[in-house]
């Protein structure tokens, strides 16, 4: 699941692969603003994602739905 999230982050908001770690803060570490968060949530098809804080939060949410 982490690899899927990493791919989406790299494609949707042009985040460098080396910066994407489970503990990375979406806003502070990856520079994801509210517009990018909405784009990410659309890409991952879940509007709840716009409210998450770290990459690990995204992975955990998607794993719980799998």
Predicted model as a PDB file, atoms N, CA, C, CB and O in Angstrom, pLDDT in the B-factor column:
MODEL        1                                                                  
ATOM      1  N   UNK A   1       0.821  -1.189   0.000  1.00 81.00           N  
ATOM      2  CA  UNK A   1       0.000   0.000   0.000  1.00 81.00           C  
ATOM      3  C   UNK A   1       0.872   1.262   0.000  1.00 81.00           C  
ATOM      4  CB  UNK A   1      -0.938  -0.007   1.208  1.00 81.00           C  
ATOM      5  O   UNK A   1       0.544   2.244  -0.667  1.00 81.00           O  
ATOM      6  N   UNK A   2       1.972   1.234   0.743  1.00 88.00           N  
ATOM      7  CA  UNK A   2       2.878   2.382   0.788  1.00 88.00           C  
ATOM      8  C   UNK A   2       3.380   2.729  -0.603  1.00 88.00           C  
ATOM      9  CB  UNK A   2       4.061   2.100   1.718  1.00 88.00           C  
ATOM     10  O   UNK A   2       3.469   3.906  -0.953  1.00 88.00           O  
ATOM     11  N   UNK A   3       3.708   1.720  -1.400  1.00 89.00           N  
ATOM     12  CA  UNK A   3       4.214   1.970  -2.751  1.00 89.00           C  
ATOM     13  C   UNK A   3       3.163   2.654  -3.617  1.00 89.00           C  
ATOM     14  CB  UNK A   3       4.658   0.659  -3.406  1.00 89.00           C  
ATOM     15  O   UNK A   3       3.493   3.520  -4.427  1.00 89.00           O  
ATOM     16  N   UNK A   4       1.894   2.270  -3.449  1.00 83.00           N  
ATOM     17  CA  UNK A   4       0.819   2.910  -4.211  1.00 83.00           C  
ATOM     18  C   UNK A   4       0.695   4.378  -3.808  1.00 83.00           C  
ATOM     19  CB  UNK A   4      -0.527   2.173  -3.989  1.00 83.00           C  
ATOM     20  O   UNK A   4       0.575   5.253  -4.665  1.00 83.00           O  
ATOM     21  N   UNK A   5       0.724   4.644  -2.502  1.00 83.00           N  
ATOM     22  CA  UNK A   5       0.637   6.021  -2.019  1.00 83.00           C  
ATOM     23  C   UNK A   5       1.816   6.829  -2.535  1.00 83.00           C  
ATOM     24  CB  UNK A   5       0.592   6.059  -0.478  1.00 83.00           C  
ATOM     25  O   UNK A   5       1.652   7.978  -2.946  1.00 83.00           O  
ATOM     26  N   UNK A   6       2.995   6.238  -2.514  1.00 88.00           N  
ATOM     27  CA  UNK A   6       4.193   6.925  -3.000  1.00 88.00           C  
ATOM     28  C   UNK A   6       4.040   7.285  -4.477  1.00 88.00           C  
ATOM     29  CB  UNK A   6       5.444   6.045  -2.791  1.00 88.00           C  
ATOM     30  O   UNK A   6       4.358   8.404  -4.881  1.00 88.00           O  
ATOM     31  N   UNK A   7       3.557   6.346  -5.276  1.00 86.00           N  
ATOM     32  CA  UNK A   7       3.341   6.610  -6.706  1.00 86.00           C  
ATOM     33  C   UNK A   7       2.380   7.763  -6.926  1.00 86.00           C  
ATOM     34  CB  UNK A   7       2.812   5.366  -7.401  1.00 86.00           C  
ATOM     35  O   UNK A   7       2.624   8.641  -7.753  1.00 86.00           O  
ATOM     36  N   UNK A   8       1.282   7.750  -6.176  1.00 82.00           N  
ATOM     37  CA  UNK A   8       0.274   8.801  -6.333  1.00 82.00           C  
ATOM     38  C   UNK A   8       0.856  10.150  -5.944  1.00 82.00           C  
ATOM     39  CB  UNK A   8      -0.973   8.493  -5.484  1.00 82.00           C  
ATOM     40  O   UNK A   8       0.634  11.145  -6.635  1.00 82.00           O  
ATOM     41  N   UNK A   9       1.602  10.191  -4.838  1.00 84.00           N  
ATOM     42  CA  UNK A   9       2.219  11.451  -4.416  1.00 84.00           C  
ATOM     43  C   UNK A   9       3.181  11.978  -5.470  1.00 84.00           C  
ATOM     44  CB  UNK A   9       2.953  11.266  -3.090  1.00 84.00           C  
ATOM     45  O   UNK A   9       3.188  13.172  -5.770  1.00 84.00           O  
ATOM     46  N   UNK A  10       3.988  11.092  -6.029  1.00 86.00           N  
ATOM     47  CA  UNK A  10       4.956  11.518  -7.044  1.00 86.00           C  
ATOM     48  C   UNK A  10       4.251  12.036  -8.295  1.00 86.00           C  
ATOM     49  CB  UNK A  10       5.893  10.359  -7.410  1.00 86.00           C  
ATOM     50  O   UNK A  10       4.672  13.035  -8.878  1.00 86.00           O  
ATOM     51  N   UNK A  11       3.175  11.356  -8.709  1.00 83.00           N  
ATOM     52  CA  UNK A  11       2.471  11.742  -9.934  1.00 83.00           C  
ATOM     53  C   UNK A  11       1.558  12.945  -9.734  1.00 83.00           C  
ATOM     54  CB  UNK A  11       1.661  10.578 -10.451  1.00 83.00           C  
ATOM     55  O   UNK A  11       1.541  13.858 -10.559  1.00 83.00           O  
ATOM     56  N   UNK A  12       0.807  12.948  -8.652  1.00 78.00           N  
ATOM     57  CA  UNK A  12      -0.226  13.971  -8.475  1.00 78.00           C  
ATOM     58  C   UNK A  12       0.341  15.324  -8.075  1.00 78.00           C  
ATOM     59  CB  UNK A  12      -1.220  13.522  -7.440  1.00 78.00           C  
ATOM     60  O   UNK A  12      -0.156  16.362  -8.512  1.00 78.00           O  
ATOM     61  N   UNK A  13       1.377  15.316  -7.248  1.00 77.00           N  
ATOM     62  CA  UNK A  13       1.869  16.599  -6.741  1.00 77.00           C  
ATOM     63  C   UNK A  13       3.373  16.779  -6.910  1.00 77.00           C  
ATOM     64  CB  UNK A  13       1.515  16.739  -5.289  1.00 77.00           C  
ATOM     65  O   UNK A  13       3.963  17.689  -6.328  1.00 77.00           O  
ATOM     66  N   UNK A  14       3.984  15.921  -7.696  1.00 82.00           N  
ATOM     67  CA  UNK A  14       5.405  16.039  -8.032  1.00 82.00           C  
ATOM     68  C   UNK A  14       6.325  16.095  -6.816  1.00 82.00           C  
ATOM     69  CB  UNK A  14       5.620  17.263  -8.863  1.00 82.00           C  
ATOM     70  O   UNK A  14       7.211  16.945  -6.734  1.00 82.00           O  
ATOM     71  N   UNK A  15       6.106  15.188  -5.885  1.00 82.00           N  
ATOM     72  CA  UNK A  15       6.964  15.086  -4.703  1.00 82.00           C  
ATOM     73  C   UNK A  15       8.101  14.135  -5.030  1.00 82.00           C  
ATOM     74  CB  UNK A  15       6.164  14.597  -3.447  1.00 82.00           C  
ATOM     75  O   UNK A  15       7.879  13.083  -5.630  1.00 82.00           O  
ATOM     76  N   UNK A  16       9.314  14.495  -4.641  1.00 85.00           N  
ATOM     77  CA  UNK A  16      10.486  13.662  -4.857  1.00 85.00           C  
ATOM     78  C   UNK A  16      10.358  12.359  -4.074  1.00 85.00           C  
ATOM     79  CB  UNK A  16      11.765  14.412  -4.450  1.00 85.00           C  
ATOM     80  O   UNK A  16      10.009  12.379  -2.894  1.00 85.00           O  
ATOM     81  N   UNK A  17      10.632  11.246  -4.708  1.00 90.00           N  
ATOM     82  CA  UNK A  17      10.497   9.922  -4.094  1.00 90.00           C  
ATOM     83  C   UNK A  17      11.282   9.803  -2.795  1.00 90.00           C  
ATOM     84  CB  UNK A  17      10.955   8.852  -5.063  1.00 90.00           C  
ATOM     85  O   UNK A  17      10.805   9.178  -1.847  1.00 90.00           O  
ATOM     86  N   UNK A  18      12.473  10.386  -2.729  1.00 93.00           N  
ATOM     87  CA  UNK A  18      13.312  10.284  -1.532  1.00 93.00           C  
ATOM     88  C   UNK A  18      12.699  10.979  -0.322  1.00 93.00           C  
ATOM     89  CB  UNK A  18      14.678  10.870  -1.811  1.00 93.00           C  
ATOM     90  O   UNK A  18      13.046  10.652   0.813  1.00 93.00           O  
ATOM     91  N   UNK A  19      11.801  11.923  -0.539  1.00 92.00           N  
ATOM     92  CA  UNK A  19      11.169  12.647   0.560  1.00 92.00           C  
ATOM     93  C   UNK A  19       9.977  11.902   1.152  1.00 92.00           C  
ATOM     94  CB  UNK A  19      10.727  14.005   0.087  1.00 92.00           C  
ATOM     95  O   UNK A  19       9.542  12.210   2.261  1.00 92.00           O  
ATOM     96  N   UNK A  20       9.452  10.931   0.423  1.00 92.00           N  
ATOM     97  CA  UNK A  20       8.243  10.232   0.848  1.00 92.00           C  
ATOM     98  C   UNK A  20       8.617   9.079   1.770  1.00 92.00           C  
ATOM     99  CB  UNK A  20       7.445   9.716  -0.374  1.00 92.00           C  
ATOM    100  O   UNK A  20       9.108   8.037   1.336  1.00 92.00           O  
ATOM    101  N   UNK A  21       8.374   9.297   3.033  1.00 93.00           N  
ATOM    102  CA  UNK A  21       8.620   8.299   4.065  1.00 93.00           C  
ATOM    103  C   UNK A  21       7.348   8.182   4.888  1.00 93.00           C  
ATOM    104  CB  UNK A  21       9.855   8.678   4.963  1.00 93.00           C  
ATOM    105  O   UNK A  21       6.520   9.093   4.882  1.00 93.00           O  
ATOM    106  N   UNK A  22       7.184   7.075   5.592  1.00 92.00           N  
ATOM    107  CA  UNK A  22       5.977   6.858   6.384  1.00 92.00           C  
ATOM    108  C   UNK A  22       5.747   7.984   7.389  1.00 92.00           C  
ATOM    109  CB  UNK A  22       6.062   5.526   7.111  1.00 92.00           C  
ATOM    110  O   UNK A  22       4.602   8.367   7.632  1.00 92.00           O  
ATOM    111  N   UNK A  23       6.805   8.512   7.969  1.00 93.00           N  
ATOM    112  CA  UNK A  23       6.668   9.536   9.012  1.00 93.00           C  
ATOM    113  C   UNK A  23       6.626  10.958   8.449  1.00 93.00           C  
ATOM    114  CB  UNK A  23       7.812   9.420   9.998  1.00 93.00           C  
ATOM    115  O   UNK A  23       6.516  11.918   9.211  1.00 93.00           O  
ATOM    116  N   UNK A  24       6.711  11.100   7.137  1.00 92.00           N  
ATOM    117  CA  UNK A  24       6.720  12.437   6.514  1.00 92.00           C  
ATOM    118  C   UNK A  24       5.388  13.147   6.756  1.00 92.00           C  
ATOM    119  CB  UNK A  24       7.000  12.330   4.989  1.00 92.00           C  
ATOM    120  O   UNK A  24       4.315  12.584   6.540  1.00 92.00           O  
ATOM    121  N   UNK A  25       5.486  14.383   7.203  1.00 92.00           N  
ATOM    122  CA  UNK A  25       4.308  15.225   7.394  1.00 92.00           C  
ATOM    123  C   UNK A  25       3.926  15.788   6.028  1.00 92.00           C  
ATOM    124  CB  UNK A  25       4.577  16.380   8.440  1.00 92.00           C  
ATOM    125  O   UNK A  25       4.762  16.352   5.322  1.00 92.00           O  
ATOM    126  N   UNK A  26       2.661  15.630   5.667  1.00 86.00           N  
ATOM    127  CA  UNK A  26       2.220  16.035   4.336  1.00 86.00           C  
ATOM    128  C   UNK A  26       2.432  17.522   4.077  1.00 86.00           C  
ATOM    129  CB  UNK A  26       0.762  15.692   4.151  1.00 86.00           C  
ATOM    130  O   UNK A  26       2.865  17.908   2.991  1.00 86.00           O  
ATOM    131  N   UNK A  27       2.135  18.346   5.054  1.00 87.00           N  
ATOM    132  CA  UNK A  27       2.265  19.792   4.877  1.00 87.00           C  
ATOM    133  C   UNK A  27       3.704  20.250   5.090  1.00 87.00           C  
ATOM    134  CB  UNK A  27       1.335  20.530   5.839  1.00 87.00           C  
ATOM    135  O   UNK A  27       4.279  20.914   4.228  1.00 87.00           O  
ATOM    136  N   UNK A  28       4.282  19.901   6.230  1.00 91.00           N  
ATOM    137  CA  UNK A  28       5.601  20.424   6.594  1.00 91.00           C  
ATOM    138  C   UNK A  28       6.748  19.805   5.797  1.00 91.00           C  
ATOM    139  CB  UNK A  28       5.843  20.199   8.058  1.00 91.00           C  
ATOM    140  O   UNK A  28       7.648  20.519   5.354  1.00 91.00           O  
ATOM    141  N   UNK A  29       6.722  18.493   5.611  1.00 91.00           N  
ATOM    142  CA  UNK A  29       7.834  17.810   4.928  1.00 91.00           C  
ATOM    143  C   UNK A  29       7.671  17.745   3.416  1.00 91.00           C  
ATOM    144  CB  UNK A  29       7.979  16.413   5.465  1.00 91.00           C  
ATOM    145  O   UNK A  29       8.646  17.852   2.672  1.00 91.00           O  
ATOM    146  N   UNK A  30       6.436  17.568   2.969  1.00 87.00           N  
ATOM    147  CA  UNK A  30       6.208  17.377   1.537  1.00 87.00           C  
ATOM    148  C   UNK A  30       5.638  18.612   0.848  1.00 87.00           C  
ATOM    149  CB  UNK A  30       5.279  16.218   1.325  1.00 87.00           C  
ATOM    150  O   UNK A  30       5.512  18.635  -0.376  1.00 87.00           O  
ATOM    151  N   UNK A  31       5.295  19.637   1.622  1.00 86.00           N  
ATOM    152  CA  UNK A  31       4.813  20.885   1.041  1.00 86.00           C  
ATOM    153  C   UNK A  31       3.442  20.801   0.402  1.00 86.00           C  
ATOM    154  CB  UNK A  31       5.774  21.354   0.036  1.00 86.00           C  
ATOM    155  O   UNK A  31       3.139  21.551  -0.525  1.00 86.00           O  
ATOM    156  N   UNK A  32       2.609  19.890   0.892  1.00 83.00           N  
ATOM    157  CA  UNK A  32       1.275  19.727   0.326  1.00 83.00           C  
ATOM    158  C   UNK A  32       0.347  20.773   0.930  1.00 83.00           C  
ATOM    159  CB  UNK A  32       0.732  18.293   0.580  1.00 83.00           C  
ATOM    160  O   UNK A  32       0.093  20.771   2.135  1.00 83.00           O  
ATOM    161  N   UNK A  33      -0.158  21.673   0.076  1.00 83.00           N  
ATOM    162  CA  UNK A  33      -1.100  22.684   0.537  1.00 83.00           C  
ATOM    163  C   UNK A  33      -2.524  22.140   0.398  1.00 83.00           C  
ATOM    164  CB  UNK A  33      -0.930  24.011  -0.262  1.00 83.00           C  
ATOM    165  O   UNK A  33      -2.716  20.998  -0.020  1.00 83.00           O  
ATOM    166  N   UNK A  34      -3.505  22.945   0.743  1.00 80.00           N  
ATOM    167  CA  UNK A  34      -4.888  22.465   0.727  1.00 80.00           C  
ATOM    168  C   UNK A  34      -5.343  22.069  -0.676  1.00 80.00           C  
ATOM    169  CB  UNK A  34      -5.816  23.533   1.286  1.00 80.00           C  
ATOM    170  O   UNK A  34      -6.085  21.099  -0.833  1.00 80.00           O  
ATOM    171  N   UNK A  35      -4.914  22.798  -1.678  1.00 79.00           N  
ATOM    172  CA  UNK A  35      -5.279  22.447  -3.051  1.00 79.00           C  
ATOM    173  C   UNK A  35      -4.673  21.106  -3.450  1.00 79.00           C  
ATOM    174  CB  UNK A  35      -4.823  23.543  -4.025  1.00 79.00           C  
ATOM    175  O   UNK A  35      -5.347  20.266  -4.046  1.00 79.00           O  
ATOM    176  N   UNK A  36      -3.407  20.909  -3.120  1.00 78.00           N  
ATOM    177  CA  UNK A  36      -2.749  19.638  -3.425  1.00 78.00           C  
ATOM    178  C   UNK A  36      -3.389  18.497  -2.638  1.00 78.00           C  
ATOM    179  CB  UNK A  36      -1.244  19.721  -3.111  1.00 78.00           C  
ATOM    180  O   UNK A  36      -3.488  17.378  -3.143  1.00 78.00           O  
ATOM    181  N   UNK A  37      -3.824  18.769  -1.409  1.00 77.00           N  
ATOM    182  CA  UNK A  37      -4.491  17.741  -0.605  1.00 77.00           C  
ATOM    183  C   UNK A  37      -5.801  17.314  -1.254  1.00 77.00           C  
ATOM    184  CB  UNK A  37      -4.751  18.256   0.821  1.00 77.00           C  
ATOM    185  O   UNK A  37      -6.148  16.133  -1.251  1.00 77.00           O  
ATOM    186  N   UNK A  38      -6.518  18.268  -1.804  1.00 76.00           N  
ATOM    187  CA  UNK A  38      -7.761  17.940  -2.502  1.00 76.00           C  
ATOM    188  C   UNK A  38      -7.454  17.120  -3.757  1.00 76.00           C  
ATOM    189  CB  UNK A  38      -8.540  19.231  -2.873  1.00 76.00           C  
ATOM    190  O   UNK A  38      -8.137  16.137  -4.044  1.00 76.00           O  
ATOM    191  N   UNK A  39      -6.435  17.526  -4.492  1.00 75.00           N  
ATOM    192  CA  UNK A  39      -6.040  16.775  -5.685  1.00 75.00           C  
ATOM    193  C   UNK A  39      -5.642  15.347  -5.308  1.00 75.00           C  
ATOM    194  CB  UNK A  39      -4.872  17.484  -6.412  1.00 75.00           C  
ATOM    195  O   UNK A  39      -6.002  14.391  -5.995  1.00 75.00           O  
ATOM    196  N   UNK A  40      -4.906  15.215  -4.223  1.00 72.00           N  
ATOM    197  CA  UNK A  40      -4.499  13.896  -3.745  1.00 72.00           C  
ATOM    198  C   UNK A  40      -5.711  13.068  -3.359  1.00 72.00           C  
ATOM    199  CB  UNK A  40      -3.546  14.023  -2.554  1.00 72.00           C  
ATOM    200  O   UNK A  40      -5.784  11.884  -3.687  1.00 72.00           O  
ATOM    201  N   UNK A  41      -6.658  13.675  -2.669  1.00 72.00           N  
ATOM    202  CA  UNK A  41      -7.848  12.933  -2.251  1.00 72.00           C  
ATOM    203  C   UNK A  41      -8.656  12.473  -3.462  1.00 72.00           C  
ATOM    204  CB  UNK A  41      -8.721  13.797  -1.329  1.00 72.00           C  
ATOM    205  O   UNK A  41      -9.234  11.387  -3.446  1.00 72.00           O  
ATOM    206  N   UNK A  42      -8.697  13.293  -4.504  1.00 75.00           N  
ATOM    207  CA  UNK A  42      -9.398  12.884  -5.721  1.00 75.00           C  
ATOM    208  C   UNK A  42      -8.658  11.733  -6.404  1.00 75.00           C  
ATOM    209  CB  UNK A  42      -9.543  14.077  -6.688  1.00 75.00           C  
ATOM    210  O   UNK A  42      -9.272  10.799  -6.919  1.00 75.00           O  
ATOM    211  N   UNK A  43      -7.345  11.822  -6.398  1.00 72.00           N  
ATOM    212  CA  UNK A  43      -6.530  10.779  -7.022  1.00 72.00           C  
ATOM    213  C   UNK A  43      -6.709   9.445  -6.293  1.00 72.00           C  
ATOM    214  CB  UNK A  43      -5.043  11.190  -7.028  1.00 72.00           C  
ATOM    215  O   UNK A  43      -6.781   8.393  -6.928  1.00 72.00           O  
ATOM    216  N   UNK A  44      -6.778   9.492  -4.982  1.00 69.00           N  
ATOM    217  CA  UNK A  44      -6.929   8.267  -4.184  1.00 69.00           C  
ATOM    218  C   UNK A  44      -8.392   7.935  -3.914  1.00 69.00           C  
ATOM    219  CB  UNK A  44      -6.184   8.407  -2.862  1.00 69.00           C  
ATOM    220  O   UNK A  44      -8.694   6.955  -3.233  1.00 69.00           O  
ATOM    221  N   UNK A  45      -9.299   8.750  -4.446  1.00 67.00           N  
ATOM    222  CA  UNK A  45     -10.732   8.520  -4.382  1.00 67.00           C  
ATOM    223  C   UNK A  45     -11.267   8.453  -2.961  1.00 67.00           C  
ATOM    224  CB  UNK A  45     -11.068   7.260  -5.098  1.00 67.00           C  
ATOM    225  O   UNK A  45     -12.089   7.589  -2.656  1.00 67.00           O  
ATOM    226  N   UNK A  46     -10.820   9.347  -2.084  1.00 65.00           N  
ATOM    227  CA  UNK A  46     -11.342   9.367  -0.721  1.00 65.00           C  
ATOM    228  C   UNK A  46     -11.159  10.765  -0.141  1.00 65.00           C  
ATOM    229  CB  UNK A  46     -10.633   8.300   0.167  1.00 65.00           C  
ATOM    230  O   UNK A  46     -10.033  11.165   0.154  1.00 65.00           O  
ATOM    231  N   UNK A  47     -12.236  11.507   0.027  1.00 63.00           N  
ATOM    232  CA  UNK A  47     -12.129  12.888   0.486  1.00 63.00           C  
ATOM    233  C   UNK A  47     -11.617  13.011   1.910  1.00 63.00           C  
ATOM    234  CB  UNK A  47     -13.459  13.557   0.381  1.00 63.00           C  
ATOM    235  O   UNK A  47     -11.192  14.098   2.303  1.00 63.00           O  
ATOM    236  N   UNK A  48     -11.637  11.947   2.696  1.00 71.00           N  
ATOM    237  CA  UNK A  48     -11.100  11.968   4.062  1.00 71.00           C  
ATOM    238  C   UNK A  48      -9.590  12.203   4.031  1.00 71.00           C  
ATOM    239  CB  UNK A  48     -11.424  10.641   4.799  1.00 71.00           C  
ATOM    240  O   UNK A  48      -9.029  12.759   4.976  1.00 71.00           O  
ATOM    241  N   UNK A  49      -8.947  11.793   2.976  1.00 65.00           N  
ATOM    242  CA  UNK A  49      -7.491  11.919   2.880  1.00 65.00           C  
ATOM    243  C   UNK A  49      -7.015  13.357   2.989  1.00 65.00           C  
ATOM    244  CB  UNK A  49      -7.009  11.332   1.581  1.00 65.00           C  
ATOM    245  O   UNK A  49      -5.893  13.604   3.433  1.00 65.00           O  
ATOM    246  N   UNK A  50      -7.841  14.300   2.594  1.00 67.00           N  
ATOM    247  CA  UNK A  50      -7.451  15.704   2.661  1.00 67.00           C  
ATOM    248  C   UNK A  50      -7.220  16.163   4.092  1.00 67.00           C  
ATOM    249  CB  UNK A  50      -8.507  16.570   2.009  1.00 67.00           C  
ATOM    250  O   UNK A  50      -6.591  17.199   4.311  1.00 67.00           O  
ATOM    251  N   UNK A  51      -7.717  15.413   5.071  1.00 75.00           N  
ATOM    252  CA  UNK A  51      -7.592  15.789   6.479  1.00 75.00           C  
ATOM    253  C   UNK A  51      -6.462  15.057   7.192  1.00 75.00           C  
ATOM    254  CB  UNK A  51      -8.889  15.524   7.195  1.00 75.00           C  
ATOM    255  O   UNK A  51      -6.233  15.300   8.376  1.00 75.00           O  
ATOM    256  N   UNK A  52      -5.759  14.178   6.514  1.00 81.00           N  
ATOM    257  CA  UNK A  52      -4.701  13.400   7.148  1.00 81.00           C  
ATOM    258  C   UNK A  52      -3.414  14.202   7.220  1.00 81.00           C  
ATOM    259  CB  UNK A  52      -4.467  12.094   6.390  1.00 81.00           C  
ATOM    260  O   UNK A  52      -3.229  15.169   6.481  1.00 81.00           O  
ATOM    261  N   UNK A  53      -2.511  13.786   8.133  1.00 86.00           N  
ATOM    262  CA  UNK A  53      -1.311  14.568   8.404  1.00 86.00           C  
ATOM    263  C   UNK A  53      -0.034  13.942   7.854  1.00 86.00           C  
ATOM    264  CB  UNK A  53      -1.168  14.763   9.876  1.00 86.00           C  
ATOM    265  O   UNK A  53       0.823  14.662   7.340  1.00 86.00           O  
ATOM    266  N   UNK A  54       0.117  12.629   7.945  1.00 89.00           N  
ATOM    267  CA  UNK A  54       1.352  11.981   7.508  1.00 89.00           C  
ATOM    268  C   UNK A  54       1.082  10.942   6.425  1.00 89.00           C  
ATOM    269  CB  UNK A  54       2.056  11.327   8.696  1.00 89.00           C  
ATOM    270  O   UNK A  54      -0.059  10.542   6.198  1.00 89.00           O  
ATOM    271  N   UNK A  55       2.135  10.520   5.773  1.00 88.00           N  
ATOM    272  CA  UNK A  55       2.040   9.440   4.789  1.00 88.00           C  
ATOM    273  C   UNK A  55       1.526   8.179   5.479  1.00 88.00           C  
ATOM    274  CB  UNK A  55       3.421   9.174   4.111  1.00 88.00           C  
ATOM    275  O   UNK A  55       0.717   7.448   4.908  1.00 88.00           O  
ATOM    276  N   UNK A  56       1.983   7.922   6.686  1.00 91.00           N  
ATOM    277  CA  UNK A  56       1.534   6.742   7.447  1.00 91.00           C  
ATOM    278  C   UNK A  56       0.020   6.788   7.670  1.00 91.00           C  
ATOM    279  CB  UNK A  56       2.271   6.660   8.812  1.00 91.00           C  
ATOM    280  O   UNK A  56      -0.636   5.746   7.643  1.00 91.00           O  
ATOM    281  N   UNK A  57      -0.541   7.977   7.888  1.00 88.00           N  
ATOM    282  CA  UNK A  57      -1.993   8.111   8.046  1.00 88.00           C  
ATOM    283  C   UNK A  57      -2.719   7.641   6.789  1.00 88.00           C  
ATOM    284  CB  UNK A  57      -2.371   9.572   8.360  1.00 88.00           C  
ATOM    285  O   UNK A  57      -3.734   6.950   6.875  1.00 88.00           O  
ATOM    286  N   UNK A  58      -2.203   8.011   5.636  1.00 84.00           N  
ATOM    287  CA  UNK A  58      -2.811   7.598   4.368  1.00 84.00           C  
ATOM    288  C   UNK A  58      -2.736   6.086   4.214  1.00 84.00           C  
ATOM    289  CB  UNK A  58      -2.116   8.291   3.178  1.00 84.00           C  
ATOM    290  O   UNK A  58      -3.730   5.436   3.889  1.00 84.00           O  
ATOM    291  N   UNK A  59      -1.553   5.530   4.449  1.00 86.00           N  
ATOM    292  CA  UNK A  59      -1.360   4.084   4.311  1.00 86.00           C  
ATOM    293  C   UNK A  59      -2.293   3.332   5.263  1.00 86.00           C  
ATOM    294  CB  UNK A  59       0.116   3.701   4.588  1.00 86.00           C  
ATOM    295  O   UNK A  59      -2.930   2.358   4.862  1.00 86.00           O  
ATOM    296  N   UNK A  60      -2.378   3.774   6.509  1.00 88.00           N  
ATOM    297  CA  UNK A  60      -3.235   3.115   7.503  1.00 88.00           C  
ATOM    298  C   UNK A  60      -4.707   3.150   7.076  1.00 88.00           C  
ATOM    299  CB  UNK A  60      -3.070   3.789   8.881  1.00 88.00           C  
ATOM    300  O   UNK A  60      -5.417   2.151   7.192  1.00 88.00           O  
ATOM    301  N   UNK A  61      -5.157   4.301   6.584  1.00 83.00           N  
ATOM    302  CA  UNK A  61      -6.544   4.421   6.147  1.00 83.00           C  
ATOM    303  C   UNK A  61      -6.835   3.474   4.990  1.00 83.00           C  
ATOM    304  CB  UNK A  61      -6.853   5.861   5.739  1.00 83.00           C  
ATOM    305  O   UNK A  61      -7.848   2.774   4.991  1.00 83.00           O  
ATOM    306  N   UNK A  62      -5.955   3.456   4.017  1.00 81.00           N  
ATOM    307  CA  UNK A  62      -6.180   2.590   2.854  1.00 81.00           C  
ATOM    308  C   UNK A  62      -6.108   1.118   3.238  1.00 81.00           C  
ATOM    309  CB  UNK A  62      -5.156   2.891   1.758  1.00 81.00           C  
ATOM    310  O   UNK A  62      -6.875   0.312   2.711  1.00 81.00           O  
ATOM    311  N   UNK A  63      -5.216   0.752   4.132  1.00 86.00           N  
ATOM    312  CA  UNK A  63      -5.122  -0.639   4.575  1.00 86.00           C  
ATOM    313  C   UNK A  63      -6.381  -1.060   5.335  1.00 86.00           C  
ATOM    314  CB  UNK A  63      -3.880  -0.836   5.459  1.00 86.00           C  
ATOM    315  O   UNK A  63      -6.832  -2.199   5.212  1.00 86.00           O  
ATOM    316  N   UNK A  64      -6.940  -0.147   6.114  1.00 85.00           N  
ATOM    317  CA  UNK A  64      -8.147  -0.479   6.868  1.00 85.00           C  
ATOM    318  C   UNK A  64      -9.346  -0.698   5.949  1.00 85.00           C  
ATOM    319  CB  UNK A  64      -8.457   0.625   7.872  1.00 85.00           C  
ATOM    320  O   UNK A  64     -10.292  -1.396   6.313  1.00 85.00           O  
ATOM    321  N   UNK A  65      -9.305  -0.104   4.763  1.00 78.00           N  
ATOM    322  CA  UNK A  65     -10.402  -0.246   3.804  1.00 78.00           C  
ATOM    323  C   UNK A  65     -10.214  -1.444   2.878  1.00 78.00           C  
ATOM    324  CB  UNK A  65     -10.535   1.017   2.978  1.00 78.00           C  
ATOM    325  O   UNK A  65     -11.148  -1.861   2.192  1.00 78.00           O  
ATOM    326  N   UNK A  66      -9.006  -1.990   2.863  1.00 71.00           N  
ATOM    327  CA  UNK A  66      -8.708  -3.099   1.944  1.00 71.00           C  
ATOM    328  C   UNK A  66      -9.286  -4.409   2.444  1.00 71.00           C  
ATOM    329  CB  UNK A  66      -7.201  -3.244   1.754  1.00 71.00           C  
ATOM    330  O   UNK A  66      -9.129  -5.442   1.793  1.00 71.00           O  
TER     331      UNK A  66                                                      
ENDMDL                                                                          
END                                                                             
